[in-house]
Amino acid sequence: MPIYAYQCKDEHSFDKILTIAAVDSTKVHCPECNKIGKRVIASAFDHNPSMTKKHIPRTPRQRFTNW
């Protein structure tokens, strides 16, 4: 089951494990203030890896032939 990120109106962030079928029909309450949370998009990876990694020179590919 996927983990979804939520945020309430008081800006408390929390996660909830739900099935894909139950995501749209379930109202999730904040564990701190008990207000209904809204699902937010959480970043799970680096969007621009070329800016954070050093340039590594590539070696040319070798051609493999059977003849």
HTML snippet that shows the backbone in 3Dmol.js (N, CA, C, O; Angstrom):
<script src="https://3Dmol.org/build/3Dmol-min.js"></script>
<div id="view" style="width:600px;height:400px;position:relative"></div>
<script>
const pdb = `
ATOM      1  N   MET A   1       0.846  -1.180   0.000  1.00  0.00           N
ATOM      2  CA  MET A   1       0.000   0.000   0.000  1.00  0.00           C
ATOM      3  C   MET A   1       0.889   1.241   0.000  1.00  0.00           C
ATOM      4  O   MET A   1       1.900   1.282   0.701  1.00  0.00           O
ATOM      5  N   PRO A   2       0.520   2.233  -0.772  1.00  0.00           N
ATOM      6  CA  PRO A   2       1.330   3.454  -0.836  1.00  0.00           C
ATOM      7  C   PRO A   2       1.128   4.354   0.385  1.00  0.00           C
ATOM      8  O   PRO A   2       0.112   4.288   1.077  1.00  0.00           O
ATOM      9  N   ILE A   3       2.120   5.184   0.615  1.00  0.00           N
ATOM     10  CA  ILE A   3       2.073   6.170   1.701  1.00  0.00           C
ATOM     11  C   ILE A   3       1.750   7.518   1.081  1.00  0.00           C
ATOM     12  O   ILE A   3       2.433   7.954   0.155  1.00  0.00           O
ATOM     13  N   TYR A   4       0.721   8.177   1.578  1.00  0.00           N
ATOM     14  CA  TYR A   4       0.301   9.479   1.070  1.00  0.00           C
ATOM     15  C   TYR A   4       0.633  10.566   2.085  1.00  0.00           C
ATOM     16  O   TYR A   4       0.518  10.350   3.292  1.00  0.00           O
ATOM     17  N   ALA A   5       1.043  11.729   1.597  1.00  0.00           N
ATOM     18  CA  ALA A   5       1.372  12.867   2.457  1.00  0.00           C
ATOM     19  C   ALA A   5       0.159  13.785   2.542  1.00  0.00           C
ATOM     20  O   ALA A   5      -0.501  14.054   1.538  1.00  0.00           O
ATOM     21  N   TYR A   6      -0.127  14.262   3.751  1.00  0.00           N
ATOM     22  CA  TYR A   6      -1.262  15.138   3.989  1.00  0.00           C
ATOM     23  C   TYR A   6      -0.808  16.364   4.770  1.00  0.00           C
ATOM     24  O   TYR A   6       0.235  16.357   5.423  1.00  0.00           O
ATOM     25  N   GLN A   7      -1.629  17.429   4.685  1.00  0.00           N
ATOM     26  CA  GLN A   7      -1.379  18.643   5.460  1.00  0.00           C
ATOM     27  C   GLN A   7      -2.726  19.239   5.835  1.00  0.00           C
ATOM     28  O   GLN A   7      -3.617  19.351   4.993  1.00  0.00           O
ATOM     29  N   CYS A   8      -2.877  19.624   7.103  1.00  0.00           N
ATOM     30  CA  CYS A   8      -4.130  20.228   7.557  1.00  0.00           C
ATOM     31  C   CYS A   8      -4.063  21.752   7.397  1.00  0.00           C
ATOM     32  O   CYS A   8      -3.047  22.291   6.960  1.00  0.00           O
ATOM     33  N   LYS A   9      -5.152  22.437   7.754  1.00  0.00           N
ATOM     34  CA  LYS A   9      -5.209  23.898   7.619  1.00  0.00           C
ATOM     35  C   LYS A   9      -4.245  24.612   8.565  1.00  0.00           C
ATOM     36  O   LYS A   9      -3.849  25.749   8.309  1.00  0.00           O
ATOM     37  N   ASP A  10      -3.871  23.946   9.651  1.00  0.00           N
ATOM     38  CA  ASP A  10      -2.895  24.532  10.584  1.00  0.00           C
ATOM     39  C   ASP A  10      -1.457  24.206  10.184  1.00  0.00           C
ATOM     40  O   ASP A  10      -0.523  24.441  10.950  1.00  0.00           O
ATOM     41  N   GLU A  11      -1.289  23.663   8.975  1.00  0.00           N
ATOM     42  CA  GLU A  11       0.009  23.340   8.374  1.00  0.00           C
ATOM     43  C   GLU A  11       0.773  22.249   9.117  1.00  0.00           C
ATOM     44  O   GLU A  11       2.004  22.252   9.122  1.00  0.00           O
ATOM     45  N   HIS A  12       0.060  21.323   9.739  1.00  0.00           N
ATOM     46  CA  HIS A  12       0.692  20.130  10.285  1.00  0.00           C
ATOM     47  C   HIS A  12       0.826  19.129   9.150  1.00  0.00           C
ATOM     48  O   HIS A  12      -0.146  18.869   8.441  1.00  0.00           O
ATOM     49  N   SER A  13       1.994  18.569   8.966  1.00  0.00           N
ATOM     50  CA  SER A  13       2.219  17.570   7.925  1.00  0.00           C
ATOM     51  C   SER A  13       2.249  16.184   8.546  1.00  0.00           C
ATOM     52  O   SER A  13       2.830  15.982   9.612  1.00  0.00           O
ATOM     53  N   PHE A  14       1.613  15.227   7.867  1.00  0.00           N
ATOM     54  CA  PHE A  14       1.594  13.856   8.355  1.00  0.00           C
ATOM     55  C   PHE A  14       1.396  12.909   7.180  1.00  0.00           C
ATOM     56  O   PHE A  14       0.972  13.324   6.102  1.00  0.00           O
ATOM     57  N   ASP A  15       1.705  11.639   7.394  1.00  0.00           N
ATOM     58  CA  ASP A  15       1.592  10.612   6.369  1.00  0.00           C
ATOM     59  C   ASP A  15       0.523   9.611   6.767  1.00  0.00           C
ATOM     60  O   ASP A  15       0.233   9.417   7.947  1.00  0.00           O
ATOM     61  N   LYS A  16      -0.059   8.979   5.750  1.00  0.00           N
ATOM     62  CA  LYS A  16      -1.094   7.976   5.991  1.00  0.00           C
ATOM     63  C   LYS A  16      -0.951   6.860   4.966  1.00  0.00           C
ATOM     64  O   LYS A  16      -0.759   7.125   3.779  1.00  0.00           O
ATOM     65  N   ILE A  17      -1.042   5.626   5.414  1.00  0.00           N
ATOM     66  CA  ILE A  17      -1.002   4.475   4.511  1.00  0.00           C
ATOM     67  C   ILE A  17      -2.445   4.103   4.165  1.00  0.00           C
ATOM     68  O   ILE A  17      -3.244   3.770   5.039  1.00  0.00           O
ATOM     69  N   LEU A  18      -2.754   4.168   2.876  1.00  0.00           N
ATOM     70  CA  LEU A  18      -4.103   3.844   2.405  1.00  0.00           C
ATOM     71  C   LEU A  18      -4.021   3.011   1.140  1.00  0.00           C
ATOM     72  O   LEU A  18      -3.024   3.053   0.420  1.00  0.00           O
ATOM     73  N   THR A  19      -5.068   2.260   0.876  1.00  0.00           N
ATOM     74  CA  THR A  19      -5.135   1.563  -0.400  1.00  0.00           C
ATOM     75  C   THR A  19      -5.456   2.573  -1.494  1.00  0.00           C
ATOM     76  O   THR A  19      -5.989   3.649  -1.224  1.00  0.00           O
ATOM     77  N   ILE A  20      -5.131   2.219  -2.717  1.00  0.00           N
ATOM     78  CA  ILE A  20      -5.374   3.131  -3.833  1.00  0.00           C
ATOM     79  C   ILE A  20      -6.868   3.395  -4.002  1.00  0.00           C
ATOM     80  O   ILE A  20      -7.264   4.506  -4.353  1.00  0.00           O
ATOM     81  N   ALA A  21      -7.694   2.390  -3.758  1.00  0.00           N
ATOM     82  CA  ALA A  21      -9.140   2.540  -3.907  1.00  0.00           C
ATOM     83  C   ALA A  21      -9.744   3.442  -2.830  1.00  0.00           C
ATOM     84  O   ALA A  21     -10.779   4.066  -3.064  1.00  0.00           O
ATOM     85  N   ALA A  22      -9.121   3.521  -1.665  1.00  0.00           N
ATOM     86  CA  ALA A  22      -9.690   4.275  -0.546  1.00  0.00           C
ATOM     87  C   ALA A  22      -9.193   5.710  -0.463  1.00  0.00           C
ATOM     88  O   ALA A  22      -9.648   6.463   0.397  1.00  0.00           O
ATOM     89  N   VAL A  23      -8.276   6.107  -1.329  1.00  0.00           N
ATOM     90  CA  VAL A  23      -7.680   7.443  -1.218  1.00  0.00           C
ATOM     91  C   VAL A  23      -8.707   8.549  -1.435  1.00  0.00           C
ATOM     92  O   VAL A  23      -8.750   9.503  -0.658  1.00  0.00           O
ATOM     93  N   ASP A  24      -9.525   8.444  -2.461  1.00  0.00           N
ATOM     94  CA  ASP A  24     -10.460   9.520  -2.781  1.00  0.00           C
ATOM     95  C   ASP A  24     -11.683   9.547  -1.872  1.00  0.00           C
ATOM     96  O   ASP A  24     -12.292  10.602  -1.697  1.00  0.00           O
ATOM     97  N   SER A  25     -12.054   8.412  -1.293  1.00  0.00           N
ATOM     98  CA  SER A  25     -13.276   8.359  -0.495  1.00  0.00           C
ATOM     99  C   SER A  25     -13.037   8.519   1.009  1.00  0.00           C
ATOM    100  O   SER A  25     -13.997   8.667   1.765  1.00  0.00           O
ATOM    101  N   THR A  26     -11.796   8.493   1.451  1.00  0.00           N
ATOM    102  CA  THR A  26     -11.492   8.546   2.879  1.00  0.00           C
ATOM    103  C   THR A  26     -11.118   9.962   3.301  1.00  0.00           C
ATOM    104  O   THR A  26     -10.286  10.612   2.668  1.00  0.00           O
ATOM    105  N   LYS A  27     -11.749  10.436   4.389  1.00  0.00           N
ATOM    106  CA  LYS A  27     -11.360  11.714   4.976  1.00  0.00           C
ATOM    107  C   LYS A  27     -10.322  11.423   6.062  1.00  0.00           C
ATOM    108  O   LYS A  27     -10.581  10.671   7.001  1.00  0.00           O
ATOM    109  N   VAL A  28      -9.159  12.026   5.917  1.00  0.00           N
ATOM    110  CA  VAL A  28      -8.057  11.766   6.835  1.00  0.00           C
ATOM    111  C   VAL A  28      -7.942  12.931   7.805  1.00  0.00           C
ATOM    112  O   VAL A  28      -7.869  14.087   7.390  1.00  0.00           O
ATOM    113  N   HIS A  29      -7.925  12.626   9.092  1.00  0.00           N
ATOM    114  CA  HIS A  29      -7.849  13.655  10.127  1.00  0.00           C
ATOM    115  C   HIS A  29      -6.426  13.786  10.641  1.00  0.00           C
ATOM    116  O   HIS A  29      -5.698  12.800  10.750  1.00  0.00           O
ATOM    117  N   CYS A  30      -6.040  15.016  10.954  1.00  0.00           N
ATOM    118  CA  CYS A  30      -4.716  15.316  11.483  1.00  0.00           C
ATOM    119  C   CYS A  30      -4.583  14.717  12.890  1.00  0.00           C
ATOM    120  O   CYS A  30      -5.494  14.864  13.705  1.00  0.00           O
ATOM    121  N   PRO A  31      -3.477  14.051  13.183  1.00  0.00           N
ATOM    122  CA  PRO A  31      -3.308  13.475  14.520  1.00  0.00           C
ATOM    123  C   PRO A  31      -3.076  14.522  15.612  1.00  0.00           C
ATOM    124  O   PRO A  31      -3.250  14.220  16.793  1.00  0.00           O
ATOM    125  N   GLU A  32      -2.685  15.747  15.240  1.00  0.00           N
ATOM    126  CA  GLU A  32      -2.406  16.783  16.251  1.00  0.00           C
ATOM    127  C   GLU A  32      -3.628  17.625  16.577  1.00  0.00           C
ATOM    128  O   GLU A  32      -3.915  17.870  17.748  1.00  0.00           O
ATOM    129  N   CYS A  33      -4.362  18.080  15.537  1.00  0.00           N
ATOM    130  CA  CYS A  33      -5.475  18.997  15.790  1.00  0.00           C
ATOM    131  C   CYS A  33      -6.826  18.416  15.399  1.00  0.00           C
ATOM    132  O   CYS A  33      -7.852  19.056  15.630  1.00  0.00           O
ATOM    133  N   ASN A  34      -6.856  17.230  14.817  1.00  0.00           N
ATOM    134  CA  ASN A  34      -8.068  16.519  14.429  1.00  0.00           C
ATOM    135  C   ASN A  34      -8.864  17.215  13.324  1.00  0.00           C
ATOM    136  O   ASN A  34     -10.054  16.946  13.166  1.00  0.00           O
ATOM    137  N   LYS A  35      -8.228  18.104  12.558  1.00  0.00           N
ATOM    138  CA  LYS A  35      -8.881  18.715  11.403  1.00  0.00           C
ATOM    139  C   LYS A  35      -8.639  17.831  10.181  1.00  0.00           C
ATOM    140  O   LYS A  35      -7.705  17.029  10.153  1.00  0.00           O
ATOM    141  N   ILE A  36      -9.490  17.990   9.179  1.00  0.00           N
ATOM    142  CA  ILE A  36      -9.357  17.175   7.968  1.00  0.00           C
ATOM    143  C   ILE A  36      -8.133  17.631   7.183  1.00  0.00           C
ATOM    144  O   ILE A  36      -7.928  18.824   6.960  1.00  0.00           O
ATOM    145  N   GLY A  37      -7.327  16.661   6.771  1.00  0.00           N
ATOM    146  CA  GLY A  37      -6.113  16.961   6.021  1.00  0.00           C
ATOM    147  C   GLY A  37      -6.346  16.882   4.526  1.00  0.00           C
ATOM    148  O   GLY A  37      -7.223  16.156   4.057  1.00  0.00           O
ATOM    149  N   LYS A  38      -5.556  17.634   3.785  1.00  0.00           N
ATOM    150  CA  LYS A  38      -5.620  17.639   2.330  1.00  0.00           C
ATOM    151  C   LYS A  38      -4.366  16.958   1.805  1.00  0.00           C
ATOM    152  O   LYS A  38      -3.264  17.200   2.299  1.00  0.00           O
ATOM    153  N   ARG A  39      -4.540  16.103   0.797  1.00  0.00           N
ATOM    154  CA  ARG A  39      -3.395  15.373   0.247  1.00  0.00           C
ATOM    155  C   ARG A  39      -2.501  16.324  -0.530  1.00  0.00           C
ATOM    156  O   ARG A  39      -2.980  17.142  -1.315  1.00  0.00           O
ATOM    157  N   VAL A  40      -1.200  16.212  -0.305  1.00  0.00           N
ATOM    158  CA  VAL A  40      -0.206  17.038  -0.987  1.00  0.00           C
ATOM    159  C   VAL A  40       0.747  16.131  -1.747  1.00  0.00           C
ATOM    160  O   VAL A  40       0.887  14.952  -1.424  1.00  0.00           O
ATOM    161  N   ILE A  41       1.394  16.681  -2.746  1.00  0.00           N
ATOM    162  CA  ILE A  41       2.361  15.917  -3.524  1.00  0.00           C
ATOM    163  C   ILE A  41       3.693  15.976  -2.802  1.00  0.00           C
ATOM    164  O   ILE A  41       4.214  17.053  -2.515  1.00  0.00           O
ATOM    165  N   ALA A  42       4.235  14.803  -2.512  1.00  0.00           N
ATOM    166  CA  ALA A  42       5.519  14.707  -1.830  1.00  0.00           C
ATOM    167  C   ALA A  42       6.590  14.350  -2.843  1.00  0.00           C
ATOM    168  O   ALA A  42       6.376  13.493  -3.701  1.00  0.00           O
ATOM    169  N   SER A  43       7.719  14.989  -2.751  1.00  0.00           N
ATOM    170  CA  SER A  43       8.822  14.708  -3.657  1.00  0.00           C
ATOM    171  C   SER A  43       9.611  13.523  -3.139  1.00  0.00           C
ATOM    172  O   SER A  43      10.107  13.538  -2.012  1.00  0.00           O
ATOM    173  N   ALA A  44       9.724  12.494  -3.968  1.00  0.00           N
ATOM    174  CA  ALA A  44      10.420  11.295  -3.544  1.00  0.00           C
ATOM    175  C   ALA A  44      11.772  11.121  -4.219  1.00  0.00           C
ATOM    176  O   ALA A  44      12.495  10.171  -3.918  1.00  0.00           O
ATOM    177  N   PHE A  45      12.117  12.013  -5.114  1.00  0.00           N
ATOM    178  CA  PHE A  45      13.381  11.882  -5.828  1.00  0.00           C
ATOM    179  C   PHE A  45      13.884  13.260  -6.211  1.00  0.00           C
ATOM    180  O   PHE A  45      13.160  14.252  -6.122  1.00  0.00           O
ATOM    181  N   ASP A  46      15.121  13.305  -6.632  1.00  0.00           N
ATOM    182  CA  ASP A  46      15.749  14.551  -7.053  1.00  0.00           C
ATOM    183  C   ASP A  46      15.267  14.896  -8.450  1.00  0.00           C
ATOM    184  O   ASP A  46      15.459  14.115  -9.381  1.00  0.00           O
ATOM    185  N   HIS A  47      14.643  16.059  -8.608  1.00  0.00           N
ATOM    186  CA  HIS A  47      14.073  16.432  -9.895  1.00  0.00           C
ATOM    187  C   HIS A  47      15.122  16.801 -10.932  1.00  0.00           C
ATOM    188  O   HIS A  47      14.876  16.661 -12.130  1.00  0.00           O
ATOM    189  N   ASN A  48      16.276  17.265 -10.501  1.00  0.00           N
ATOM    190  CA  ASN A  48      17.308  17.678 -11.435  1.00  0.00           C
ATOM    191  C   ASN A  48      18.648  17.116 -10.968  1.00  0.00           C
ATOM    192  O   ASN A  48      19.446  17.835 -10.367  1.00  0.00           O
ATOM    193  N   PRO A  49      18.898  15.837 -11.240  1.00  0.00           N
ATOM    194  CA  PRO A  49      20.118  15.229 -10.712  1.00  0.00           C
ATOM    195  C   PRO A  49      21.397  15.783 -11.337  1.00  0.00           C
ATOM    196  O   PRO A  49      22.465  15.658 -10.739  1.00  0.00           O
ATOM    197  N   SER A  50      21.319  16.390 -12.516  1.00  0.00           N
ATOM    198  CA  SER A  50      22.525  16.909 -13.157  1.00  0.00           C
ATOM    199  C   SER A  50      23.086  18.128 -12.414  1.00  0.00           C
ATOM    200  O   SER A  50      24.269  18.441 -12.544  1.00  0.00           O
ATOM    201  N   MET A  51      22.255  18.804 -11.648  1.00  0.00           N
ATOM    202  CA  MET A  51      22.725  19.983 -10.913  1.00  0.00           C
ATOM    203  C   MET A  51      23.422  19.590  -9.605  1.00  0.00           C
ATOM    204  O   MET A  51      24.217  20.368  -9.078  1.00  0.00           O
ATOM    205  N   THR A  52      23.138  18.405  -9.078  1.00  0.00           N
ATOM    206  CA  THR A  52      23.708  18.024  -7.791  1.00  0.00           C
ATOM    207  C   THR A  52      24.897  17.087  -7.910  1.00  0.00           C
ATOM    208  O   THR A  52      25.696  16.981  -6.980  1.00  0.00           O
ATOM    209  N   LYS A  53      25.024  16.405  -9.041  1.00  0.00           N
ATOM    210  CA  LYS A  53      26.120  15.462  -9.207  1.00  0.00           C
ATOM    211  C   LYS A  53      27.225  16.082 -10.044  1.00  0.00           C
ATOM    212  O   LYS A  53      26.977  16.902 -10.927  1.00  0.00           O
ATOM    213  N   LYS A  54      28.446  15.672  -9.747  1.00  0.00           N
ATOM    214  CA  LYS A  54      29.571  16.151 -10.528  1.00  0.00           C
ATOM    215  C   LYS A  54      29.540  15.489 -11.900  1.00  0.00           C
ATOM    216  O   LYS A  54      29.030  14.380 -12.058  1.00  0.00           O
ATOM    217  N   HIS A  55      30.080  16.172 -12.867  1.00  0.00           N
ATOM    218  CA  HIS A  55      30.112  15.637 -14.218  1.00  0.00           C
ATOM    219  C   HIS A  55      31.092  14.465 -14.285  1.00  0.00           C
ATOM    220  O   HIS A  55      32.273  14.605 -13.967  1.00  0.00           O
ATOM    221  N   ILE A  56      30.582  13.321 -14.700  1.00  0.00           N
ATOM    222  CA  ILE A  56      31.404  12.131 -14.839  1.00  0.00           C
ATOM    223  C   ILE A  56      31.559  11.859 -16.335  1.00  0.00           C
ATOM    224  O   ILE A  56      30.568  11.608 -17.020  1.00  0.00           O
ATOM    225  N   PRO A  57      32.794  11.906 -16.852  1.00  0.00           N
ATOM    226  CA  PRO A  57      32.951  11.666 -18.291  1.00  0.00           C
ATOM    227  C   PRO A  57      32.601  10.226 -18.639  1.00  0.00           C
ATOM    228  O   PRO A  57      32.960   9.293 -17.921  1.00  0.00           O
ATOM    229  N   ARG A  58      31.898  10.062 -19.746  1.00  0.00           N
ATOM    230  CA  ARG A  58      31.501   8.737 -20.189  1.00  0.00           C
ATOM    231  C   ARG A  58      32.525   8.174 -21.161  1.00  0.00           C
ATOM    232  O   ARG A  58      33.093   8.896 -21.980  1.00  0.00           O
ATOM    233  N   THR A  59      32.744   6.892 -21.055  1.00  0.00           N
ATOM    234  CA  THR A  59      33.615   6.227 -22.018  1.00  0.00           C
ATOM    235  C   THR A  59      32.749   5.787 -23.196  1.00  0.00           C
ATOM    236  O   THR A  59      31.583   5.440 -23.012  1.00  0.00           O
ATOM    237  N   PRO A  60      33.310   5.799 -24.397  1.00  0.00           N
ATOM    238  CA  PRO A  60      32.495   5.400 -25.548  1.00  0.00           C
ATOM    239  C   PRO A  60      32.100   3.922 -25.449  1.00  0.00           C
ATOM    240  O   PRO A  60      32.849   3.088 -24.939  1.00  0.00           O
ATOM    241  N   ARG A  61      30.904   3.631 -25.954  1.00  0.00           N
ATOM    242  CA  ARG A  61      30.422   2.253 -25.922  1.00  0.00           C
ATOM    243  C   ARG A  61      31.209   1.397 -26.899  1.00  0.00           C
ATOM    244  O   ARG A  61      31.564   1.838 -27.992  1.00  0.00           O
ATOM    245  N   GLN A  62      31.470   0.182 -26.491  1.00  0.00           N
ATOM    246  CA  GLN A  62      32.141  -0.756 -27.383  1.00  0.00           C
ATOM    247  C   GLN A  62      31.106  -1.467 -28.222  1.00  0.00           C
ATOM    248  O   GLN A  62      30.004  -1.774 -27.767  1.00  0.00           O
ATOM    249  N   ARG A  63      31.486  -1.719 -29.448  1.00  0.00           N
ATOM    250  CA  ARG A  63      30.601  -2.438 -30.336  1.00  0.00           C
ATOM    251  C   ARG A  63      30.933  -3.913 -30.313  1.00  0.00           C
ATOM    252  O   ARG A  63      32.078  -4.303 -30.537  1.00  0.00           O
ATOM    253  N   PHE A  64      29.932  -4.730 -30.044  1.00  0.00           N
ATOM    254  CA  PHE A  64      30.141  -6.165 -30.018  1.00  0.00           C
ATOM    255  C   PHE A  64      29.549  -6.772 -31.274  1.00  0.00           C
ATOM    256  O   PHE A  64      28.385  -6.539 -31.599  1.00  0.00           O
ATOM    257  N   THR A  65      30.353  -7.547 -31.974  1.00  0.00           N
ATOM    258  CA  THR A  65      29.874  -8.207 -33.183  1.00  0.00           C
ATOM    259  C   THR A  65      30.139  -9.707 -33.099  1.00  0.00           C
ATOM    260  O   THR A  65      31.053 -10.155 -32.406  1.00  0.00           O
ATOM    261  N   ASN A  66      29.361 -10.434 -33.786  1.00  0.00           N
ATOM    262  CA  ASN A  66      29.522 -11.885 -33.808  1.00  0.00           C
ATOM    263  C   ASN A  66      30.333 -12.348 -35.005  1.00  0.00           C
ATOM    264  O   ASN A  66      30.499 -13.556 -35.172  1.00  0.00           O
ATOM    265  N   TRP A  67      30.848 -11.463 -35.848  1.00  0.00           N
ATOM    266  CA  TRP A  67      31.591 -11.845 -37.044  1.00  0.00           C
ATOM    267  C   TRP A  67      32.867 -11.113 -37.180  1.00  0.00           C
ATOM    268  O   TRP A  67      33.603 -11.330 -38.142  1.00  0.00           O
TER     269      TRP A  67
END
`;
const viewer = $3Dmol.createViewer("view");
viewer.addModel(pdb, "pdb");
viewer.setStyle({}, {cartoon: {color: "spectrum"}});
viewer.zoomTo();
viewer.render();
</script>
